[in-house]
Amino acid sequence: MRTLDRYIFREVAVTWVAVTGVLLVILLSNQLARVLSQAAANNFPRGVVLSLIGLTSAGYLTVIVPIGFFLAIMLALGRLYHESEMAAIQSCGVGPAGLFRPIAVLGAAIAALLVWLSFWAIPGAAARAQEIRTEALREAQFGLLEPGRFRTFGAGNVVFYAERVDENGILHNVNVFVDHSQEEPAPRRTVREEGARDEGSATQGNATAGSATQGNATAGGAAQGSATQGSATQGSGTSPGAAETSERARPRAPAAGTVEIWVATRAEQRGAGQADQTFILYDGERYEGVPGSGEFRIIEFREGGIPIRLAQLNGRADASEAKPTAQLWRSSDPKDRAELQWRLSTPVLALTLMVLAVPLARLRPRQGRFGRIGIAILAYFVYSQLLAAARAWVEGGVVPAFVGLWWVHAIALCAGLWLLAREYPRGNRGRVAAVA
C-alpha cells in the first residue's frame, strides 16, 4: 500500500472507530434504560442485567457498523476537501480509483466482520439472551420467596409476604392475600364443620375438612388453599356470629369481590423453581369477607395448604433472529427467508454505502466541512426504510423470496454509480500517480 493509500486508509479507519464508538455509547445508554425497566418490572436477579445489556446490544452492531463506516467516509473525505488536501491529491493525478482503493480495503474488512456478526455471533447472542431472560423470569416467578419483599403471582390477585426465613428455609410471620374480585365464579366446594370445641369461646366450631380457597395465580392458573384442623368463627362487624355445631357438609364458594387474608406464624415453600408449587402454612388464621360489607368469616387452622399453578415459561428461542443460519437455509417459512436475506444484506449494505459515500463527500469550493452530512443521513434513512419495507413484504408474502431485498440494493448501487459519474466526469478522471 502506497503512502497516500495508507494516509486515506488511516483517516477513514480512525474516523470509523470514533463514530462507531459514539453510536455504540448512545445505544448502550438506551439499552441500559430498557433492561433496567424490564429487570424492575420482572424482579430479575442483579447478576443478569449486565449480561442482558451486552447481549442485546450486540444485535445492533449490524446497524451501527455500516452507518459508522458511511459517516466515516463522509467526514474523512470532507475534511480533505475542506482543507484543500484533496485538491493537492487530485493534482498528482489521483482520481476516484485512487480514493476507492484504500477505502475498499477497509470496506472488505468491515464486510467480513459483518458476515461473522450476522451469520454466527449475533444469532448466538440473541439465543443466549433469550435463555438468560427466561431463567431470570423463572427465578423471579418460581424461585424461593425473599424475606421482607412482597411476591405477586399472575395479575397480582395472590400476594405472599414473609417477615424472615431461617437457615432451614422455613418462613416466619407469613401473610397471604387472595383477591377473588377479578375471577370467574369458582366451582362449589365442600366445607365440613363438626361439633364445638371448648377453647374459651362458645361460638367456635371445629373445621376438620377445612375450606378451599381458589383464585387465579396467572392467566389460566389457579391458587387453591385448604385449612385443616382448626376452628371457624363467622359474624358481622358489630355482633358475634352464631356457633356452627352440627356435623354436616355444606357447599361454599367465594362470593364476588371476596378477599381472603391468611396469617400464619410459619410456612414452607414446596416445589420452588417449578410451575406447580405449594405453600404450607402452620398455626394461623384465615379471614374471608367482602371489603366494606361488614360480613366476615374467620377460620383458625393448624395447617393450611395453598397450591400455586403458574404458566409454563417457554425457554426456546423461536424468533427468526435467534435461529442459526444453517436452519434458516433449510427453512421455507417466509419469516425465516426474510431473516436470511437480511443477514446476507448486511455486508452488501456496507459496500453499497461505500459507493454512495465517495461521490457524496465531494465538497464545492468554500463549502462547509459538514455541508453534505444532512444529505448523507437522508440517503441512509431512505435506504434503510426501503430495506425494512422489503423485509416486511417478504415476510408477508407480498414480494417473492427470489426478489427479496435485492432490488433495494440495486437501486442504491445505481444511484451511487450515477453520482460517481456526475461528480467525476470521465474527462477529469486520472490514473493513480506514484506517490512515494
Secondary structure, 3 states (H helix, E strand, C coil): CCHHHHHHHHHHHHHHHHHHHHHHHHHHHHHHHHHHHHHHHHCCCHHHHHHHHHHHHHCCHHHHHHHHHHHHHHHHHHHHHHCCHHHHHHHCCCCHHHHHHHHHHHHHHHHHHHHHHHHHHHHHHHHHHHHHHHHHHHHHHHCCCCCCCCEEECCCCEEEEEEEECCCCCEEEEEEEEECCCCCCCCCEEEEEEEECCCCCCCCEEEEEECEEEECCCCCCCEEEEEECEEEEEEECCCCCCCCCCCEEEEECCCCCCEEEEEEEEEEEECCCCCEEEEEEEEEEEEEECCCCCEEEEEEEEEEEEEEECCCCCCCCCCHHHCCHHHHHHCCCHHHHHHHHHHHHHHHHHHHHHHHHHHHCCCCCCCCCCCCHHHHHHHHHHHHHHHHHHHHHHHHCCCCCCCCCHHHHHHHHHHHHHHHHHHCCHHHCCCCCCCC
